[in-house]
Amino acid sequence: MLITNQIEVPQPLESVWDFFGDIPQVAACLPGTNLTDQVGDDRYEGDVTIKAGPVKLEFAGSAEITARDEANRTITVDAAGADRKGRGQASLALNAKLAPTALGTRVDISLDLTISGAAAQYGRGLVADVTAVLLDEFAVNMGGRLDAISKGLDPNAVAGAKPASGVSIALRAARMALTRVARRFFMPYQPLPTGR
């Protein structure tokens, strides 16, 4: 499933590009993510824990920068992992493209997420909604970390990401699902063309 998001931060393009070159720093913006080891150039191991209401998934795996284009300011990260309780696997390809704006830098993110096994039982809609909530939180955390860096502060002390858990993620994901259903329900009826 493909999920896209657009983030705008009030920092210059070069600062944001340098930030994206520090994968542990970027990963720290995503709630529930913990990179534990660097196992090679641009390759890391770690875990991701997501809890939304009664659903709790704990993945252990690896992430690697597979492409970095300095001229076009794009970066691609591939990650894969398995649930610690053997309920399934997940893989993702994340592409980020940076562009200057009048106020700072725009980051266009596309995330292609695949979940298999029992973990996929929670449904495409729920997974997409929770992922969208996490990307929104990623944007807020990234802005906080970039602001701390621009002020010469330790971003880990000032803008640490919170764990991806709790009722708020479940409520926000549920609100997104209800909005989606309401749009379908209240969409005005449009008859099909008769073909005359």
C-alpha positions in Angstrom: 0.0 0.0 0.0 1.3 3.4 -0.9 1.0 6.2 1.6 2.2 9.8 0.8 2.7 12.8 3.0 4.2 16.3 2.6 6.1 18.0 5.3 7.2 21.6 5.3 9.8 22.8 7.9 11.2 26.3 8.3 14.9 25.2 7.9 17.0 25.7 4.8 17.4 22.9 2.3 21.0 22.1 3.1 20.3 21.7 6.8 17.4 19.3 6.1 19.4 17.4 3.6 22.2 17.0 6.2 19.6 15.8 8.7 18.4 13.1 6.3 22.0 11.9 6.0 21.9 10.9 9.7 19.6 7.8 9.6 19.5 7.3 13.4 18.4 10.9 13.8 15.7 10.4 11.2 14.6 7.1 12.7 14.3 8.8 16.1 11.5 11.0 14.7 9.3 8.0 14.0 7.5 7.0 17.2 8.3 3.5 18.4 11.5 3.1 16.3 14.8 2.3 17.8 17.9 1.7 15.8 20.3 -0.4 17.9 23.3 -1.1 15.7 25.0 0.1 12.6 26.0 -3.0 10.8 27.6 -1.5 7.7 27.7 1.6 5.5 24.2 3.0 5.5 22.8 -0.2 7.1 21.2 -0.5 10.5 19.4 -3.0 12.7 16.7 -2.2 15.2 13.1 -2.6 16.2 9.7 -0.9 15.8 6.9 -1.2 18.3 3.4 0.0 17.5 0.5 -0.2 19.9 -2.9 1.1 18.9 -5.6 0.1 21.3 -5.6 -3.7 21.6 -3.2 -4.1 18.7 0.5 -4.4 19.5 3.1 -5.2 16.9 6.8 -5.5 17.6 9.1 -5.9 14.6 12.8 -6.6 14.6 14.7 -6.0 11.4 17.0 -3.8 9.4 17.0 -0.6 7.3 19.4 0.5 4.6 19.8 3.5 2.4 19.7 2.1 -1.1 19.9 5.4 -3.0 21.0 8.9 -2.3 20.9 11.5 -5.1 22.7 14.7 -4.0 21.8 16.7 -7.1 18.1 16.0 -6.9 18.0 15.8 -3.1 16.3 12.4 -3.0 16.9 9.5 -0.7 15.5 5.9 -0.6 15.4 3.7 2.4 14.4 0.0 2.3 13.5 -1.7 5.6 12.2 -5.1 6.5 11.4 -6.9 9.7 9.6 -9.8 11.3 7.2 -9.6 14.2 8.9 -10.9 17.4 5.9 -13.2 18.1 6.0 -14.7 14.6 2.7 -13.1 13.5 4.0 -11.8 10.2 6.5 -9.7 8.3 6.6 -6.1 7.1 8.7 -4.4 4.5 8.8 -0.8 3.3 10.4 1.4 0.7 10.5 5.0 1.7 11.4 7.7 -0.8 12.0 11.3 0.3 12.5 14.3 -2.0 13.5 17.7 -0.7 12.7 21.0 -2.4 13.3 24.6 -1.2 10.2 26.8 -0.5 9.8 30.4 0.5 9.5 29.4 4.1 12.2 26.7 4.2 12.1 23.1 2.9 9.3 20.8 1.6 9.8 17.1 2.1 7.6 14.8 -0.1 7.5 11.3 1.4 6.1 8.2 -0.3 6.0 5.0 1.8 5.3 1.7 0.1 4.3 -0.7 2.9 3.7 -4.4 2.7 2.5 -6.5 5.7 2.0 -10.2 5.5 1.1 -13.0 7.8 -1.2 -12.7 10.8 -0.2 -9.0 11.2 -2.1 -8.2 8.0 -5.4 -9.3 9.5 -5.9 -5.9 11.0 -6.9 -4.7 7.6 -5.5 -2.4 5.0 -7.6 0.5 6.2 -6.4 0.3 9.8 -2.8 -0.1 8.8 -3.0 2.8 6.4 -4.6 5.0 9.0 -2.1 4.2 11.8 0.8 4.7 9.4 -0.6 8.1 8.3 -0.9 9.1 12.0 2.7 8.0 12.6 3.9 10.0 9.6 2.1 13.1 11.0 3.9 12.5 14.3 7.2 12.0 12.3 6.7 15.5 10.8 6.2 17.1 14.2 9.2 15.4 15.7 11.4 16.1 12.7 10.5 19.8 12.9 11.3 19.8 16.7 14.7 18.1 16.1 15.7 20.4 13.3 14.7 23.4 15.4 16.9 22.1 18.3 19.8 21.5 15.9 19.5 25.0 14.5 19.7 26.5 18.0 22.8 24.4 18.9 20.8 22.2 21.3 20.9 18.4 21.7 17.9 17.1 19.7 17.7 13.9 21.7 17.2 15.9 24.9 14.9 18.5 23.4 12.7 16.6 20.9 12.7 12.9 21.7 10.1 10.9 19.9 7.5 9.3 22.2 6.7 5.6 21.9 4.1 4.6 19.3 1.5 3.6 21.7 -1.6 4.6 23.6 -5.1 5.6 23.0 -4.4 8.7 20.9 -3.1 6.7 17.9 -6.1 4.4 18.0 -8.5 7.4 18.3 -6.9 9.3 15.5 -6.9 6.2 13.2 -10.5 5.5 14.1 -11.4 9.2 13.3 -9.7 8.8 9.9 -11.7 5.6 9.2 -15.0 7.2 10.2 -14.3 10.2 8.0 -13.6 7.9 5.1 -16.8 6.0 5.7 -18.8 9.2 6.1 -17.6 10.6 2.8 -18.7 7.4 1.0 -22.1 7.4 2.8 -22.9 11.1 2.2 -21.4 11.4 -1.2 -24.2 12.5 -3.5 -25.7 9.8 -5.8 -24.6 10.2 -9.4 -26.4 8.0 -11.9 -24.3 6.2 -14.5 -24.3 7.5 -18.0 -27.0 5.8 -20.2 -24.7 5.6 -23.2 -27.0 7.4 -25.6 
